[in-house]
């Protein structure tokens, strides 16, 4: 069911049209690409490459690896040839994946947006208006519990207050759960925005998400009214506290209101009621037919209508309104609530399906040439972020061929040591920056600006033929002619948004039509149009499809950070998140293999995508290495490669060069040593706990033709008090995927303890013991890498990390004592002595 309701700022009849000339006279003929105006200047500049030393070290390490393999093949000697062959194949795979990983980082290019030039060319016009292109902003949310509503509403407030022409943005909230909580929460947010947005403009507030802004006690003032700031700040702080109370009250207010209406009627199902006394068309608190999750009508409600072109200044301070907004533009951008139709007979394709509905609805209402999408827990941290991305889209050098601009993800409320590598800076700041020197970074799901026609699957200008048409096959876009006729207009960056009456039944019917479950039947949505379906990592695959079509992308990192969000700080939730990513990556490797992409995909980009999708396979070999020490516990002396000293020398050279490359990478990517260490640690944790499970899942899918990795909504921590900060990090949620890493910890502890016990009873010389201690470095190194995981399963005891080291020492002593006791039972006595000759025996792990 479609509803266009009056908003707080005007009647719904002032909705904008689908495109010029599309209403009400019917669809015009299909058009070719509209003419593009010339670019006025280079809106970004390229910083110098800083990875020369990294390339040299990469070449030297590659030579060392080749010599290492040649030597190993010429010396096929080991105590177990089956294990030797496993190690050969494993080492070869590690070498190949390392090389693939380095390919993406050989030519990192930093591009910096020129915001001053953008302002000069597009804002400083004689008539005082702006010529910047229009933007549609997509926000996605599902559950007001798992994704706390306060995060979503802060995201919307920060977007409404962004430093971009107010008449050139429109925000679309997609509530895929059809919850009245989100709808009424959005109403409250629209009302609060009438105070918050002018306050931000008056005092140049940063960031413009109130939860983040008020969490810091003091910030440098950059506005133009310092004398009024203190009073305005106190007033807004009180208003925001009251706003949060109203949001929290919705969880009790709406059920109480519905109970009152239901008690009055005393018949039928227990409906959920809106404030105007009508049934909520979406999901009810007490599920009923056509009013439950996965089965409800489509809903679209315009909360804030499209504003006019002229500024509307506020009123001076008064008794009723102590905030002086007489010199502040009070207009707010357009704001729309969407909940698509749901039916049990349809596969709704989760986030990708919701975004494709947003794509069609926004095309009929505003049809901006550029789109930027956010997850519900991300907010605008830098109000100039939209302008920064637009610089790349409008750049005269390669802007027309740029499909999307990806910002790195940044997170709040992560513990200071980033125990579970939530920031993932090596990927966001090094890998994506490296890809920027090829065909561009991959799409990572949020904080990304798109060119609308690129999402429609249209070729980039560099690959278009002379007889090119924007719409060459209308069938792939569905049966809505209004939507189809909006596509050529979306390619025109210059046409302005207008808002004539749109209350005709035709536009209502079209909006209802494009939100239907069955609309996409027989179309290319989910394949060659829109966001890609049937895969857990729809973001990466969608970006890959755009690159495969010939588009490029840009990486944009600005200070302060453009956007910030929340991340799971609970170990189990974090591992489930990585499971979805790794499983989805493998699905992509087999279903959208980068190696088989067409000629429009750059060769080096092809290699980078191969590495990004096939990396979980490495865990198969890595687990073997991590469990090799179990042989030492039961057998004793065991070599996987002879002569052992030469083998160790090669390993030392290769490992040292790896660390040197890492140090250089830290420098050119702007990382810290802690960022790099956490990346190494969580790679090993993922390789033991998650990647093998993802690999097994995909193998079973390929063999049994089952479903791929399912989408599991990652629960985010709710806003908490200072006393409870990071509380979720100390909660242990036991799950089967924790078991493999616990086994690896136990095996390596057992190997170290067994080595100590055998050294005591084996009569080793001091020299042999010194040699053996070098071998134990591998076991200790593994424990150090898994250290964050060990802290995670300790719960609240992990607040005192020294306890973990004490437990390790106690475990070593206990295992050593058991070995000594077993020896005593077998021999009838225990002798503690040291020999001055004899061969040392080494655990298998020392041969890694």
FENVEN-V311599 format. One record per residue. RES is the residue in one small letter. SS is DSSP state (2 for helix, 1 for strand, 0 for the rest). BURIAL is b if it has 24 or more other C-alpha atoms within 12 Angstrom, else e. Layout:
# FENVEN-V311599
RES | SS | BURIAL
RES | SS | BURIAL
This chain:
# FENVEN-V311599
x | 0 | b
x | 0 | b
x | 0 | b
x | 0 | b
x | 0 | b
x | 0 | e
x | 1 | b
x | 0 | b
x | 0 | b
x | 1 | e
x | 0 | e
x | 2 | b
x | 2 | b
x | 2 | b
x | 0 | b
x | 0 | b
x | 0 | b
x | 0 | b
x | 0 | b
x | 0 | b
x | 0 | e
x | 0 | b
x | 0 | b
x | 0 | e
x | 0 | e
x | 0 | e
x | 0 | e
x | 0 | e
x | 0 | e
x | 0 | b
x | 0 | b
x | 0 | b
x | 0 | b
x | 0 | e
x | 0 | e
x | 0 | e
x | 0 | e
x | 0 | e
x | 0 | e
x | 0 | e
x | 0 | b
x | 0 | b
x | 0 | b
x | 1 | b
x | 1 | e
x | 1 | e
x | 0 | e
x | 0 | e
x | 0 | e
x | 0 | b
x | 0 | b
x | 2 | e
x | 2 | e
x | 2 | b
x | 2 | b
x | 2 | e
x | 2 | b
x | 2 | b
x | 2 | e
x | 2 | e
x | 2 | b
x | 2 | b
x | 2 | e
x | 2 | b
x | 2 | b
x | 2 | e
x | 2 | e
x | 2 | b
x | 2 | b
x | 2 | e
x | 2 | e
x | 2 | b
x | 2 | e
x | 2 | e
x | 0 | e
x | 0 | b
x | 0 | e
x | 0 | b
x | 0 | b
x | 0 | e
x | 2 | e
x | 2 | e
x | 2 | b
x | 2 | b
x | 2 | e
x | 2 | b
x | 2 | b
x | 2 | b
x | 2 | e
x | 2 | b
x | 2 | b
x | 2 | b
x | 2 | b
x | 2 | b
x | 2 | b
x | 2 | b
x | 2 | b
x | 2 | b
x | 2 | b
x | 2 | b
x | 2 | b
x | 2 | b
x | 2 | b
x | 0 | b
x | 0 | b
x | 0 | b
x | 0 | b
x | 0 | b
x | 0 | b
x | 0 | b
x | 1 | b
x | 1 | b
x | 1 | b
x | 0 | b
x | 2 | b
x | 2 | e
x | 2 | b
x | 2 | b
x | 2 | b
x | 2 | e
x | 2 | b
x | 2 | b
x | 0 | e
x | 0 | e
x | 0 | e
x | 0 | e
x | 0 | e
x | 0 | e
x | 0 | e
x | 0 | b
x | 0 | b
x | 0 | b
x | 0 | b
x | 0 | b
x | 1 | b
x | 1 | b
x | 1 | b
x | 1 | b
x | 1 | b
x | 1 | b
x | 1 | b
x | 0 | b
x | 0 | b
x | 0 | b
x | 0 | b
x | 0 | b
x | 0 | b
x | 0 | b
x | 2 | b
x | 2 | b
x | 2 | b
x | 2 | b
x | 2 | b
x | 2 | b
x | 2 | b
x | 2 | b
x | 2 | b
x | 2 | b
x | 2 | b
x | 2 | b
x | 0 | b
x | 0 | b
x | 0 | b
x | 0 | b
x | 0 | b
x | 2 | b
x | 2 | b
x | 2 | b
x | 1 | b
x | 1 | b
x | 1 | b
x | 1 | b
x | 1 | b
x | 1 | b
x | 1 | b
x | 0 | b
x | 0 | b
x | 0 | b
x | 1 | b
x | 2 | b
x | 2 | b
x | 2 | b
x | 2 | b
x | 2 | b
x | 2 | b
x | 2 | b
x | 2 | b
x | 2 | b
x | 2 | b
x | 2 | b
x | 2 | b
x | 2 | b
x | 2 | b
x | 2 | b
x | 2 | b
x | 2 | b
x | 2 | b
x | 2 | b
x | 2 | b
x | 2 | b
x | 2 | b
x | 2 | b
x | 2 | b
x | 0 | b
x | 0 | b
x | 0 | b
x | 0 | b
x | 0 | b
x | 0 | b
x | 2 | b
x | 2 | b
x | 2 | b
x | 2 | b
x | 2 | e
x | 0 | e
x | 0 | e
x | 0 | e
x | 0 | e
x | 0 | e
x | 0 | e
x | 0 | e
x | 0 | e
x | 0 | e
x | 0 | e
x | 0 | b
x | 2 | e
x | 2 | e
x | 2 | e
x | 2 | b
x | 2 | e
x | 2 | e
x | 2 | b
x | 2 | b
x | 2 | e
x | 2 | e
x | 2 | b
x | 2 | b
x | 2 | e
x | 2 | b
x | 2 | b
x | 2 | e
x | 2 | e
x | 2 | b
x | 2 | b
x | 2 | e
x | 2 | b
x | 2 | b
x | 2 | e
x | 2 | e
x | 2 | b
x | 2 | b
x | 2 | e
x | 2 | e
x | 2 | b
x | 2 | b
x | 2 | e
x | 2 | b
x | 2 | b
x | 2 | b
x | 2 | e
x | 2 | b
x | 2 | e
x | 2 | e
x | 2 | e
x | 2 | e
x | 0 | e
x | 0 | e
x | 0 | e
x | 0 | e
x | 0 | b
x | 0 | b
x | 0 | b
x | 1 | b
x | 0 | b
x | 0 | e
x | 0 | e
x | 0 | e
x | 0 | e
x | 1 | b
x | 0 | b
x | 0 | b
x | 0 | b
x | 1 | b
x | 0 | b
x | 0 | b
x | 0 | e
x | 0 | e
x | 1 | e
x | 0 | e
x | 0 | b
x | 1 | b
x | 1 | b
x | 0 | b
x | 0 | b
x | 1 | b
x | 1 | b
x | 0 | b
x | 0 | b
x | 1 | b
x | 1 | b
x | 1 | b
x | 1 | b
x | 1 | b
x | 1 | b
x | 0 | b
x | 0 | b
x | 0 | b
x | 0 | b
x | 0 | e
x | 0 | e
x | 0 | e
x | 0 | e
x | 1 | e
x | 0 | b
x | 0 | e
x | 0 | e
x | 0 | e
x | 0 | e
x | 0 | e
x | 0 | e
x | 0 | e
x | 0 | e
x | 0 | b
x | 0 | b
x | 0 | b
x | 0 | e
x | 0 | e
x | 0 | b
x | 1 | b
x | 0 | b
x | 0 | b
x | 0 | b
x | 0 | b
x | 1 | b
x | 1 | b
x | 1 | b
x | 1 | b
x | 1 | b
x | 1 | b
x | 0 | b
x | 0 | b
x | 1 | b
x | 0 | e
x | 0 | e
x | 0 | e
x | 0 | e
x | 0 | e
x | 0 | b
x | 0 | b
x | 2 | b
x | 2 | b
x | 2 | b
x | 2 | b
x | 2 | b
x | 2 | b
x | 2 | b
x | 2 | b
x | 2 | b
x | 2 | b
x | 2 | b
x | 2 | b
x | 2 | b
x | 2 | b
x | 2 | b
x | 2 | b
x | 0 | b
x | 0 | b
x | 0 | b
x | 0 | b
x | 1 | b
x | 1 | b
x | 1 | b
x | 1 | b
x | 1 | b
x | 1 | b
x | 0 | b
x | 0 | b
x | 0 | b
x | 1 | b
x | 1 | b
x | 0 | b
x | 0 | b
x | 0 | b
x | 0 | b
x | 2 | b
x | 2 | b
x | 2 | b
x | 2 | b
x | 2 | b
x | 2 | b
x | 2 | b
x | 2 | b
x | 2 | b
x | 0 | b
x | 0 | b
x | 0 | e
x | 0 | e
x | 0 | b
x | 2 | b
x | 2 | b
x | 2 | b
x | 1 | b
x | 1 | b
x | 1 | b
x | 1 | b
x | 1 | b
x | 1 | b
x | 0 | b
x | 0 | b
x | 0 | b
x | 1 | b
x | 0 | b
x | 0 | b
x | 0 | b
x | 0 | b
x | 0 | e
x | 0 | e
x | 0 | b
x | 0 | b
x | 0 | b
x | 0 | b
x | 0 | b
x | 0 | b
x | 0 | b
x | 2 | b
x | 2 | b
x | 2 | b
x | 2 | b
x | 2 | b
x | 2 | b
x | 2 | b
x | 2 | b
x | 2 | b
x | 2 | b
x | 2 | b
x | 0 | b
x | 0 | b
x | 0 | b
x | 0 | b
x | 0 | b
x | 0 | b
x | 0 | b
x | 0 | b
x | 0 | b
x | 0 | b
x | 0 | b
x | 0 | b
x | 1 | b
x | 1 | b
x | 1 | b
x | 1 | b
x | 2 | b
x | 2 | b
x | 2 | b
x | 2 | b
x | 0 | b
x | 0 | b
x | 0 | b
x | 0 | b
x | 0 | b
x | 2 | b
x | 2 | e
x | 2 | e
x | 0 | e
x | 0 | e
x | 0 | e
x | 0 | e
x | 0 | e
x | 0 | b
x | 0 | b
x | 0 | b
x | 0 | e
x | 0 | e
x | 2 | b
x | 2 | e
x | 2 | b
x | 2 | b
x | 0 | b
x | 0 | b
x | 0 | b
x | 2 | b
x | 2 | b
x | 2 | b
x | 2 | b
x | 2 | b
x | 2 | b
x | 2 | b
x | 2 | b
x | 2 | b
x | 2 | b
x | 0 | b
x | 0 | b
x | 0 | b
x | 0 | b
x | 0 | b
x | 0 | b
x | 0 | b
x | 0 | b
x | 0 | b
x | 0 | b
x | 0 | e
x | 0 | b
x | 0 | b
x | 0 | e
x | 2 | e
x | 2 | b
x | 2 | b
x | 2 | b
x | 2 | b
x | 2 | b
x | 2 | b
x | 2 | b
x | 2 | b
x | 2 | b
x | 0 | b
x | 0 | b
x | 2 | b
x | 2 | b
x | 2 | b
x | 2 | b
x | 0 | e
x | 0 | e
x | 0 | e
x | 0 | b
x | 1 | b
x | 0 | b
x | 0 | b
x | 0 | b
x | 1 | b
x | 0 | b
x | 0 | b
x | 0 | b
x | 0 | b
x | 0 | b
x | 0 | b
x | 0 | b
x | 0 | b
x | 2 | b
x | 2 | b
x | 2 | b
x | 2 | b
x | 2 | b
x | 2 | b
x | 2 | b
x | 2 | b
x | 2 | b
x | 2 | b
x | 2 | b
x | 2 | b
x | 0 | b
x | 0 | b
x | 1 | b
x | 1 | b
x | 1 | b
x | 1 | b
x | 1 | b
x | 0 | b
x | 0 | b
x | 0 | e
x | 0 | e
x | 0 | b
x | 0 | b
x | 1 | b
x | 1 | b
x | 1 | b
x | 0 | b
x | 0 | b
x | 0 | b
x | 0 | b
x | 0 | b
x | 2 | b
x | 2 | b
x | 2 | b
x | 2 | b
x | 2 | b
x | 2 | b
x | 2 | b
x | 2 | b
x | 2 | b
x | 2 | b
x | 2 | b
x | 2 | b
x | 2 | b
x | 2 | b
x | 2 | b
x | 2 | b
x | 2 | b
x | 2 | b
x | 2 | b
x | 2 | b
x | 2 | b
x | 0 | b
x | 0 | b
x | 2 | b
x | 2 | b
x | 2 | e
x | 0 | b
x | 0 | e
x | 0 | e
x | 0 | b
x | 0 | b
x | 0 | b
x | 2 | b
x | 2 | b
x | 2 | b
x | 2 | b
x | 2 | b
x | 2 | b
x | 2 | b
x | 2 | b
x | 2 | b
x | 2 | b
x | 2 | b
x | 2 | b
x | 2 | b
x | 2 | b
x | 2 | b
x | 2 | b
x | 2 | b
x | 2 | b
x | 2 | b
x | 2 | b
x | 2 | b
x | 2 | b
x | 2 | b
x | 2 | b
x | 2 | b
x | 0 | b
x | 2 | b
x | 2 | b
x | 2 | b
x | 2 | b
x | 2 | b
x | 2 | e
x | 0 | e
x | 0 | b
x | 0 | b
x | 0 | b
x | 0 | b
x | 0 | b
x | 0 | b
x | 0 | b
x | 0 | e
x | 2 | b
x | 2 | e
x | 2 | e
x | 2 | b
x | 2 | b
x | 2 | e
x | 2 | b
x | 2 | b
x | 2 | e
x | 2 | e
x | 2 | b
x | 2 | e
x | 2 | e
x | 2 | b
x | 2 | b
x | 2 | e
x | 2 | e
x | 2 | b
x | 2 | b
x | 2 | b
x | 2 | b
x | 2 | b
x | 2 | b
x | 2 | b
x | 2 | b
x | 2 | b
x | 0 | b
x | 0 | b
x | 0 | b
x | 2 | e
x | 2 | b
x | 2 | b
x | 2 | b
x | 2 | b
x | 2 | b
x | 2 | b
x | 2 | b
x | 2 | b
x | 2 | b
x | 2 | b
x | 2 | b
x | 2 | b
x | 2 | b
x | 2 | b
x | 2 | b
x | 2 | b
x | 0 | b
x | 2 | b
x | 2 | b
x | 2 | b
x | 2 | b
x | 2 | b
x | 2 | b
x | 2 | b
x | 2 | b
x | 2 | e
x | 2 | e
x | 2 | e
x | 2 | e
x | 2 | e
x | 2 | e
x | 0 | e
x | 0 | e
x | 0 | e
x | 0 | b
x | 0 | b
x | 0 | b
x | 0 | b
x | 0 | e
x | 0 | b
x | 0 | b
x | 0 | b
x | 0 | b
x | 0 | b
x | 0 | b
x | 0 | b
x | 0 | e
x | 0 | e
x | 2 | e
x | 2 | e
x | 2 | e
x | 0 | e
x | 0 | b
x | 2 | b
x | 2 | b
x | 2 | b
x | 2 | b
x | 0 | b
x | 0 | b
x | 0 | e
x | 0 | e
x | 0 | e
x | 2 | e
x | 2 | b
x | 2 | b
x | 2 | e
x | 2 | b
x | 2 | b
x | 2 | b
x | 2 | b
x | 2 | b
x | 2 | b
x | 2 | b
x | 2 | b
x | 2 | b
x | 2 | b
x | 2 | b
x | 2 | b
x | 2 | b
x | 2 | b
x | 2 | b
x | 2 | b
x | 2 | b
x | 2 | b
x | 2 | b
x | 2 | b
x | 2 | b
x | 2 | b
x | 0 | b
x | 0 | b
x | 0 | b
x | 0 | e
x | 2 | e
x | 2 | e
x | 2 | b
x | 2 | b
x | 2 | e
x | 2 | b
x | 2 | b
x | 2 | b
x | 2 | b
x | 2 | b
x | 2 | b
x | 2 | b
x | 2 | b
x | 2 | b
x | 2 | b
x | 2 | b
x | 2 | b
x | 2 | b
x | 2 | b
x | 2 | b
x | 0 | b
x | 2 | b
x | 2 | b
x | 2 | b
x | 2 | b
x | 2 | b
x | 2 | b
x | 0 | b
x | 0 | b
x | 2 | b
x | 2 | e
x | 2 | e
x | 2 | b
x | 2 | e
x | 0 | e
x | 0 | e
x | 2 | e
x | 2 | e
x | 2 | b
x | 2 | e
x | 2 | e
x | 2 | e
x | 2 | b
x | 2 | e
x | 2 | e
x | 2 | b
x | 2 | b
x | 2 | b
x | 2 | e
x | 2 | b
x | 2 | b
x | 2 | b
x | 2 | b
x | 2 | b
x | 2 | b
x | 2 | e
x | 2 | e
x | 2 | e
x | 2 | e
x | 2 | e
x | 2 | e
x | 2 | e
x | 0 | e
x | 0 | e
x | 0 | e
x | 0 | e
x | 0 | e
x | 0 | e
x | 0 | e
x | 0 | e
x | 0 | e
x | 0 | e
x | 0 | e
x | 0 | e
x | 0 | b
x | 0 | b
x | 0 | b
x | 0 | b
x | 2 | b
x | 2 | b
x | 2 | b
x | 2 | b
x | 0 | b
